């Protein structure tokens, strides 16, 4: 190498390294400045198979995870950032709900259709409420202190949260997937993918008062509600889309491409954002410019099979359940929502 080449190399190489470093820094800053920032991973040792829905205990800083394929509910200490306990003896748990007033955990089992009620401190079984089969999503109505459980070929079971007694049911014409309870009124919005519709139920009269056909898309599983703006967000798998409905008229107001194989969707009211987790390995994030206008602002790579999540607005955090697949171990990924 000539002296001139050596001189050029001596000047150019450090400059090239500087440019690469600047690019990496900018990429990192851009990632951290995104709508969600990964801040923690929590290992779920010895958890195999599919992971379903989650619930949170805000006061106790605990996360409850329905590990369907493992036949367990896994409990994570959010303060310490580690696994703390396991509830065993379950039968394909799909839905889980925590009732803070009574410190109880309600777990819906797909196999056998039972909703098991556990003490929130000892994790001992208190009661078992039997439904026909395929008990699925769990929702708690704090105003009436009632727990609703979707199950079977068409029903929402109603449970007294204090006593664990079954108070009745609401009949539907298909298996209910995600459903959302209105706080300002008596309505429940229910996804019925087998019937290709969204049912609107009056929980006081226990009757269906409307049914919105889901034309143009199928397999409507996840659902979220923006009650302030009268908007319902429904995630479809065929094709993968988020469709926005007017809760007054039932009319479609927007349709957006989303991650595939989605099973959970949430509305972040303080930021006007929609988060959706898809099993194809992405988190989709949309910005609500106004009730009728939305745009995709991020598509974050995650892991194959990571289709269930939980957004906790009080903590501004989204928890993503990642199952064991190949070299990827089971874990919970914690994302902090950015301003």
ZAKEMAR-283158 format. One record per residue (C-alpha): residue number from 1; x, y, z. Coordinates in nm, 2 decimals, always signed. Layout:
+-----+--------+--------+--------+
!   n !   east !  north !     up !
+-----+--------+--------+--------+
! NUM !      X !      Y !      Z !
...
+-----+--------+--------+--------+
# end
This chain:
+-----+--------+--------+--------+
!   n !   east !  north !     up !
+-----+--------+--------+--------+
!   1 !  +0.00 !  +0.00 !  +0.00 !
!   2 !  +0.14 !  +0.34 !  -0.10 !
!   3 !  +0.18 !  +0.62 !  +0.15 !
!   4 !  -0.10 !  +0.81 !  -0.02 !
!   5 !  -0.34 !  +0.50 !  +0.02 !
!   6 !  -0.24 !  +0.46 !  +0.38 !
!   7 !  -0.32 !  +0.83 !  +0.44 !
!   8 !  -0.66 !  +0.80 !  +0.28 !
!   9 !  -0.74 !  +0.48 !  +0.47 !
!  10 !  -0.63 !  +0.65 !  +0.80 !
!  11 !  -0.87 !  +0.94 !  +0.74 !
!  12 !  -1.16 !  +0.74 !  +0.58 !
!  13 !  -1.19 !  +0.44 !  +0.81 !
!  14 !  -1.25 !  +0.64 !  +1.13 !
!  15 !  -1.50 !  +0.86 !  +0.94 !
!  16 !  -1.68 !  +0.55 !  +0.81 !
!  17 !  -1.70 !  +0.40 !  +1.17 !
!  18 !  -1.83 !  +0.74 !  +1.29 !
!  19 !  -2.11 !  +0.73 !  +1.02 !
!  20 !  -2.21 !  +0.37 !  +1.11 !
!  21 !  -2.22 !  +0.46 !  +1.48 !
!  22 !  -2.44 !  +0.76 !  +1.41 !
!  23 !  -2.68 !  +0.55 !  +1.20 !
!  24 !  -2.70 !  +0.29 !  +1.47 !
!  25 !  -2.77 !  +0.56 !  +1.73 !
!  26 !  -3.04 !  +0.72 !  +1.52 !
!  27 !  -3.20 !  +0.38 !  +1.46 !
!  28 !  -3.20 !  +0.32 !  +1.84 !
!  29 !  -3.34 !  +0.66 !  +1.91 !
!  30 !  -3.61 !  +0.61 !  +1.65 !
!  31 !  -3.70 !  +0.28 !  +1.80 !
!  32 !  -3.71 !  +0.42 !  +2.15 !
!  33 !  -3.91 !  +0.72 !  +2.03 !
!  34 !  -4.18 !  +0.49 !  +1.88 !
!  35 !  -4.53 !  +0.44 !  +2.02 !
!  36 !  -4.43 !  +0.13 !  +2.22 !
!  37 !  -4.08 !  +0.07 !  +2.37 !
!  38 !  -3.98 !  -0.28 !  +2.50 !
!  39 !  -3.86 !  -0.23 !  +2.85 !
!  40 !  -3.85 !  -0.58 !  +3.01 !
!  41 !  -3.89 !  -0.95 !  +2.94 !
!  42 !  -4.02 !  -1.19 !  +3.21 !
!  43 !  -3.94 !  -1.56 !  +3.17 !
!  44 !  -4.22 !  -1.82 !  +3.20 !
!  45 !  -4.02 !  -2.14 !  +3.27 !
!  46 !  -4.17 !  -2.48 !  +3.21 !
!  47 !  -4.47 !  -2.32 !  +3.02 !
!  48 !  -4.55 !  -2.51 !  +2.70 !
!  49 !  -4.81 !  -2.47 !  +2.43 !
!  50 !  -5.05 !  -2.19 !  +2.35 !
!  51 !  -5.09 !  -1.90 !  +2.58 !
!  52 !  -5.43 !  -1.73 !  +2.59 !
!  53 !  -5.57 !  -1.42 !  +2.77 !
!  54 !  -5.44 !  -1.22 !  +3.07 !
!  55 !  -5.57 !  -1.01 !  +3.36 !
!  56 !  -5.41 !  -0.77 !  +3.61 !
!  57 !  -5.42 !  -0.70 !  +3.98 !
!  58 !  -5.33 !  -0.33 !  +4.00 !
!  59 !  -5.30 !  -0.30 !  +4.38 !
!  60 !  -5.11 !  -0.63 !  +4.42 !
!  61 !  -4.90 !  -0.56 !  +4.10 !
!  62 !  -4.97 !  -0.91 !  +3.96 !
!  63 !  -5.03 !  -1.04 !  +3.61 !
!  64 !  -5.24 !  -1.35 !  +3.56 !
!  65 !  -5.18 !  -1.55 !  +3.24 !
!  66 !  -5.40 !  -1.83 !  +3.11 !
!  67 !  -5.15 !  -2.08 !  +2.98 !
!  68 !  -5.40 !  -2.29 !  +2.78 !
!  69 !  -5.15 !  -2.55 !  +2.64 !
!  70 !  -4.99 !  -2.59 !  +2.98 !
!  71 !  -5.33 !  -2.63 !  +3.17 !
!  72 !  -5.22 !  -2.37 !  +3.42 !
!  73 !  -5.26 !  -2.00 !  +3.52 !
!  74 !  -4.92 !  -1.84 !  +3.56 !
!  75 !  -4.88 !  -1.55 !  +3.80 !
!  76 !  -4.62 !  -1.28 !  +3.76 !
!  77 !  -4.50 !  -1.04 !  +4.02 !
!  78 !  -4.48 !  -0.71 !  +3.82 !
!  79 !  -4.29 !  -0.53 !  +4.09 !
!  80 !  -4.01 !  -0.78 !  +4.09 !
!  81 !  -4.04 !  -0.86 !  +3.73 !
!  82 !  -4.05 !  -1.24 !  +3.78 !
!  83 !  -4.27 !  -1.54 !  +3.79 !
!  84 !  -4.42 !  -1.60 !  +4.14 !
!  85 !  -4.68 !  -1.88 !  +4.14 !
!  86 !  -4.87 !  -2.14 !  +3.93 !
!  87 !  -5.23 !  -2.25 !  +3.95 !
!  88 !  -5.25 !  -2.61 !  +3.83 !
!  89 !  -5.53 !  -2.86 !  +3.77 !
!  90 !  -5.70 !  -2.66 !  +3.50 !
!  91 !  -5.84 !  -2.78 !  +3.17 !
!  92 !  -5.73 !  -2.56 !  +2.88 !
!  93 !  -5.78 !  -2.22 !  +3.05 !
!  94 !  -5.87 !  -1.95 !  +2.79 !
!  95 !  -6.00 !  -1.65 !  +2.98 !
!  96 !  -5.90 !  -1.51 !  +3.32 !
!  97 !  -6.05 !  -1.22 !  +3.52 !
!  98 !  -5.95 !  -1.07 !  +3.86 !
!  99 !  -6.21 !  -0.91 !  +4.09 !
! 100 !  -6.03 !  -0.68 !  +4.33 !
! 101 !  -6.33 !  -0.62 !  +4.56 !
! 102 !  -6.33 !  -0.99 !  +4.66 !
! 103 !  -5.97 !  -1.08 !  +4.58 !
! 104 !  -6.09 !  -1.36 !  +4.35 !
! 105 !  -5.96 !  -1.50 !  +4.02 !
! 106 !  -6.21 !  -1.64 !  +3.77 !
! 107 !  -6.07 !  -1.88 !  +3.51 !
! 108 !  -6.27 !  -2.01 !  +3.21 !
! 109 !  -6.18 !  -2.36 !  +3.09 !
! 110 !  -6.23 !  -2.47 !  +2.73 !
! 111 !  -6.22 !  -2.84 !  +2.81 !
! 112 !  -6.54 !  -2.91 !  +3.01 !
! 113 !  -6.67 !  -2.56 !  +3.02 !
! 114 !  -6.62 !  -2.48 !  +3.39 !
! 115 !  -6.54 !  -2.14 !  +3.53 !
! 116 !  -6.31 !  -2.20 !  +3.83 !
! 117 !  -6.30 !  -1.94 !  +4.11 !
! 118 !  -5.98 !  -1.91 !  +4.32 !
! 119 !  -5.88 !  -1.72 !  +4.62 !
! 120 !  -5.65 !  -1.44 !  +4.52 !
! 121 !  -5.40 !  -1.49 !  +4.80 !
! 122 !  -5.39 !  -1.87 !  +4.86 !
! 123 !  -5.48 !  -1.96 !  +4.50 !
! 124 !  -5.70 !  -2.23 !  +4.64 !
! 125 !  -6.02 !  -2.34 !  +4.45 !
! 126 !  -6.33 !  -2.18 !  +4.60 !
! 127 !  -6.60 !  -2.28 !  +4.36 !
! 128 !  -6.66 !  -2.43 !  +4.02 !
! 129 !  -6.94 !  -2.30 !  +3.79 !
! 130 !  -7.03 !  -2.55 !  +3.51 !
! 131 !  -7.13 !  -2.43 !  +3.17 !
! 132 !  -7.20 !  -2.65 !  +2.87 !
! 133 !  -6.85 !  -2.64 !  +2.72 !
! 134 !  -6.58 !  -2.42 !  +2.58 !
! 135 !  -6.58 !  -2.14 !  +2.84 !
! 136 !  -6.38 !  -1.86 !  +2.70 !
! 137 !  -6.35 !  -1.49 !  +2.76 !
! 138 !  -6.42 !  -1.34 !  +3.10 !
! 139 !  -6.54 !  -0.98 !  +3.18 !
! 140 !  -6.62 !  -0.81 !  +3.51 !
! 141 !  -6.89 !  -0.55 !  +3.55 !
! 142 !  -6.78 !  -0.35 !  +3.86 !
! 143 !  -7.10 !  -0.15 !  +3.88 !
! 144 !  -7.32 !  -0.46 !  +3.93 !
! 145 !  -7.04 !  -0.69 !  +4.07 !
! 146 !  -7.12 !  -0.95 !  +3.81 !
! 147 !  -6.88 !  -1.16 !  +3.60 !
! 148 !  -6.97 !  -1.26 !  +3.24 !
! 149 !  -6.83 !  -1.57 !  +3.08 !
! 150 !  -6.86 !  -1.65 !  +2.71 !
! 151 !  -6.91 !  -2.02 !  +2.64 !
! 152 !  -7.04 !  -2.30 !  +2.42 !
! 153 !  -7.23 !  -2.28 !  +2.10 !
! 154 !  -7.39 !  -1.95 !  +2.21 !
! 155 !  -7.41 !  -1.81 !  +2.56 !
! 156 !  -7.29 !  -1.55 !  +2.81 !
! 157 !  -7.30 !  -1.69 !  +3.16 !
! 158 !  -7.37 !  -1.44 !  +3.45 !
! 159 !  -7.20 !  -1.50 !  +3.79 !
! 160 !  -7.24 !  -1.31 !  +4.12 !
! 161 !  -6.88 !  -1.21 !  +4.19 !
! 162 !  -6.94 !  -1.21 !  +4.57 !
! 163 !  -7.10 !  -1.55 !  +4.61 !
! 164 !  -6.99 !  -1.73 !  +4.29 !
! 165 !  -7.35 !  -1.82 !  +4.22 !
! 166 !  -7.47 !  -1.85 !  +3.86 !
! 167 !  -7.74 !  -1.58 !  +3.81 !
! 168 !  -7.85 !  -1.68 !  +3.46 !
! 169 !  -7.74 !  -1.66 !  +3.10 !
! 170 !  -7.78 !  -1.46 !  +2.78 !
! 171 !  -7.84 !  -1.68 !  +2.48 !
! 172 !  -7.66 !  -1.62 !  +2.15 !
! 173 !  -7.67 !  -1.78 !  +1.81 !
! 174 !  -7.30 !  -1.86 !  +1.80 !
! 175 !  -6.99 !  -1.91 !  +2.02 !
! 176 !  -6.89 !  -1.57 !  +2.16 !
! 177 !  -6.53 !  -1.47 !  +2.12 !
! 178 !  -6.42 !  -1.13 !  +2.26 !
! 179 !  -6.70 !  -0.91 !  +2.40 !
! 180 !  -6.70 !  -0.57 !  +2.56 !
! 181 !  -6.93 !  -0.42 !  +2.83 !
! 182 !  -7.05 !  -0.06 !  +2.79 !
! 183 !  -7.01 !  +0.14 !  +3.11 !
! 184 !  -7.25 !  +0.43 !  +3.03 !
! 185 !  -7.54 !  +0.19 !  +2.93 !
! 186 !  -7.66 !  -0.17 !  +2.94 !
! 187 !  -7.51 !  -0.29 !  +2.61 !
! 188 !  -7.27 !  -0.57 !  +2.55 !
! 189 !  -7.10 !  -0.60 !  +2.21 !
! 190 !  -7.02 !  -0.96 !  +2.12 !
! 191 !  -6.81 !  -1.11 !  +1.84 !
! 192 !  -6.99 !  -1.41 !  +1.68 !
! 193 !  -6.75 !  -1.53 !  +1.41 !
! 194 !  -6.94 !  -1.86 !  +1.34 !
! 195 !  -7.25 !  -1.65 !  +1.26 !
! 196 !  -7.05 !  -1.38 !  +1.08 !
! 197 !  -7.19 !  -1.10 !  +1.29 !
! 198 !  -7.15 !  -0.87 !  +1.59 !
! 199 !  -7.44 !  -0.91 !  +1.84 !
! 200 !  -7.55 !  -0.62 !  +2.06 !
! 201 !  -7.70 !  -0.74 !  +2.38 !
! 202 !  -7.90 !  -0.56 !  +2.66 !
! 203 !  -7.77 !  -0.71 !  +2.98 !
! 204 !  -8.06 !  -0.59 !  +3.18 !
! 205 !  -8.33 !  -0.76 !  +2.97 !
! 206 !  -8.08 !  -1.04 !  +2.86 !
! 207 !  -8.18 !  -1.02 !  +2.50 !
! 208 !  -8.01 !  -0.94 !  +2.17 !
! 209 !  -8.13 !  -0.60 !  +2.05 !
! 210 !  -7.93 !  -0.58 !  +1.73 !
! 211 !  -7.70 !  -0.78 !  +1.50 !
! 212 !  -7.44 !  -0.63 !  +1.26 !
! 213 !  -7.34 !  -0.85 !  +0.97 !
! 214 !  -6.96 !  -0.86 !  +0.91 !
! 215 !  -6.97 !  -0.85 !  +0.53 !
! 216 !  -6.63 !  -0.85 !  +0.35 !
! 217 !  -6.43 !  -1.01 !  +0.63 !
! 218 !  -6.45 !  -1.32 !  +0.85 !
! 219 !  -6.31 !  -1.46 !  +1.18 !
! 220 !  -6.38 !  -1.16 !  +1.40 !
! 221 !  -6.21 !  -1.25 !  +1.72 !
! 222 !  -6.06 !  -0.95 !  +1.92 !
! 223 !  -6.26 !  -0.64 !  +2.01 !
! 224 !  -6.21 !  -0.31 !  +2.19 !
! 225 !  -6.44 !  -0.02 !  +2.27 !
! 226 !  -6.40 !  +0.36 !  +2.25 !
! 227 !  -6.71 !  +0.46 !  +2.44 !
! 228 !  -6.63 !  +0.83 !  +2.44 !
! 229 !  -6.64 !  +0.85 !  +2.06 !
! 230 !  -6.90 !  +0.57 !  +2.01 !
! 231 !  -6.65 !  +0.35 !  +1.82 !
! 232 !  -6.60 !  -0.03 !  +1.83 !
! 233 !  -6.27 !  -0.18 !  +1.70 !
! 234 !  -6.30 !  -0.54 !  +1.57 !
! 235 !  -6.01 !  -0.75 !  +1.46 !
! 236 !  -6.06 !  -0.99 !  +1.17 !
! 237 !  -5.83 !  -1.27 !  +1.05 !
! 238 !  -5.97 !  -1.33 !  +0.70 !
! 239 !  -5.84 !  -1.11 !  +0.57 !
! 240 !  -5.63 !  -0.95 !  +0.85 !
! 241 !  -5.80 !  -0.62 !  +0.92 !
! 242 !  -5.92 !  -0.38 !  +1.19 !
! 243 !  -6.27 !  -0.26 !  +1.12 !
! 244 !  -6.41 !  +0.04 !  +1.31 !
! 245 !  -6.79 !  +0.05 !  +1.37 !
! 246 !  -7.02 !  +0.33 !  +1.49 !
! 247 !  -7.18 !  +0.19 !  +1.80 !
! 248 !  -7.49 !  +0.40 !  +1.74 !
! 249 !  -7.57 !  +0.28 !  +1.39 !
! 250 !  -7.36 !  -0.03 !  +1.35 !
! 251 !  -7.21 !  +0.12 !  +1.03 !
! 252 !  -6.85 !  +0.06 !  +0.93 !
! 253 !  -6.65 !  +0.38 !  +0.93 !
! 254 !  -6.30 !  +0.26 !  +0.87 !
! 255 !  -6.10 !  -0.05 !  +0.77 !
! 256 !  -5.73 !  -0.10 !  +0.81 !
! 257 !  -5.48 !  -0.37 !  +0.73 !
! 258 !  -5.35 !  -0.53 !  +1.04 !
! 259 !  -5.12 !  -0.81 !  +1.16 !
! 260 !  -5.25 !  -1.16 !  +1.09 !
! 261 !  -5.39 !  -1.42 !  +1.34 !
! 262 !  -5.48 !  -1.14 !  +1.59 !
! 263 !  -5.64 !  -1.24 !  +1.92 !
! 264 !  -5.63 !  -0.92 !  +2.13 !
! 265 !  -5.69 !  -0.55 !  +2.05 !
! 266 !  -5.70 !  -0.25 !  +2.29 !
! 267 !  -5.79 !  +0.12 !  +2.27 !
! 268 !  -5.56 !  +0.36 !  +2.45 !
! 269 !  -5.79 !  +0.65 !  +2.52 !
! 270 !  -5.52 !  +0.89 !  +2.66 !
! 271 !  -5.32 !  +0.87 !  +2.34 !
! 272 !  -5.59 !  +0.79 !  +2.09 !
! 273 !  -5.42 !  +0.47 !  +1.98 !
! 274 !  -5.52 !  +0.12 !  +1.89 !
! 275 !  -5.29 !  -0.18 !  +1.97 !
! 276 !  -5.34 !  -0.52 !  +1.81 !
! 277 !  -5.13 !  -0.83 !  +1.86 !
! 278 !  -5.10 !  -1.09 !  +1.59 !
! 279 !  -4.97 !  -1.45 !  +1.60 !
! 280 !  -4.79 !  -1.40 !  +1.27 !
! 281 !  -4.54 !  -1.21 !  +1.48 !
! 282 !  -4.62 !  -0.84 !  +1.49 !
! 283 !  -4.78 !  -0.57 !  +1.70 !
! 284 !  -4.98 !  -0.32 !  +1.50 !
! 285 !  -5.04 !  +0.03 !  +1.62 !
! 286 !  -5.29 !  +0.28 !  +1.48 !
! 287 !  -5.34 !  +0.65 !  +1.55 !
! 288 !  -5.69 !  +0.79 !  +1.58 !
! 289 !  -5.69 !  +1.13 !  +1.42 !
! 290 !  -6.06 !  +1.16 !  +1.47 !
! 291 !  -6.34 !  +0.91 !  +1.53 !
! 292 !  -6.36 !  +0.83 !  +1.15 !
! 293 !  -5.99 !  +0.86 !  +1.05 !
! 294 !  -5.70 !  +0.63 !  +1.15 !
! 295 !  -5.35 !  +0.57 !  +1.02 !
! 296 !  -5.10 !  +0.29 !  +1.08 !
! 297 !  -4.80 !  +0.44 !  +1.28 !
! 298 !  -4.60 !  +0.12 !  +1.36 !
! 299 !  -4.57 !  -0.25 !  +1.30 !
! 300 !  -4.34 !  -0.40 !  +1.56 !
! 301 !  -4.18 !  -0.74 !  +1.51 !
! 302 !  -4.25 !  -0.98 !  +1.80 !
! 303 !  -4.26 !  -1.36 !  +1.78 !
! 304 !  -4.46 !  -1.63 !  +1.60 !
! 305 !  -4.76 !  -1.73 !  +1.80 !
! 306 !  -4.76 !  -1.41 !  +2.02 !
! 307 !  -5.12 !  -1.32 !  +1.95 !
! 308 !  -5.25 !  -1.24 !  +2.30 !
! 309 !  -5.17 !  -0.93 !  +2.50 !
! 310 !  -5.31 !  -0.70 !  +2.77 !
! 311 !  -5.29 !  -0.32 !  +2.77 !
! 312 !  -5.31 !  -0.17 !  +3.12 !
! 313 !  -5.40 !  +0.20 !  +3.09 !
! 314 !  -5.32 !  +0.28 !  +3.45 !
! 315 !  -4.96 !  +0.17 !  +3.39 !
! 316 !  -4.94 !  +0.28 !  +3.03 !
! 317 !  -4.80 !  -0.07 !  +2.96 !
! 318 !  -4.88 !  -0.35 !  +2.72 !
! 319 !  -4.80 !  -0.70 !  +2.81 !
! 320 !  -4.74 !  -0.95 !  +2.53 !
! 321 !  -4.75 !  -1.33 !  +2.58 !
! 322 !  -4.49 !  -1.51 !  +2.38 !
! 323 !  -4.52 !  -1.90 !  +2.37 !
! 324 !  -4.23 !  -2.15 !  +2.35 !
! 325 !  -4.16 !  -2.21 !  +1.98 !
! 326 !  -3.83 !  -2.37 !  +1.89 !
! 327 !  -3.55 !  -2.17 !  +2.04 !
! 328 !  -3.79 !  -1.90 !  +2.16 !
! 329 !  -3.87 !  -1.96 !  +2.52 !
! 330 !  -4.21 !  -1.87 !  +2.68 !
! 331 !  -4.20 !  -1.52 !  +2.82 !
! 332 !  -4.39 !  -1.20 !  +2.88 !
! 333 !  -4.26 !  -0.89 !  +2.70 !
! 334 !  -4.34 !  -0.56 !  +2.86 !
! 335 !  -4.38 !  -0.25 !  +2.64 !
! 336 !  -4.41 !  +0.11 !  +2.77 !
! 337 !  -4.64 !  +0.34 !  +2.58 !
! 338 !  -4.47 !  +0.65 !  +2.47 !
! 339 !  -4.62 !  +1.00 !  +2.47 !
+-----+--------+--------+--------+
# end
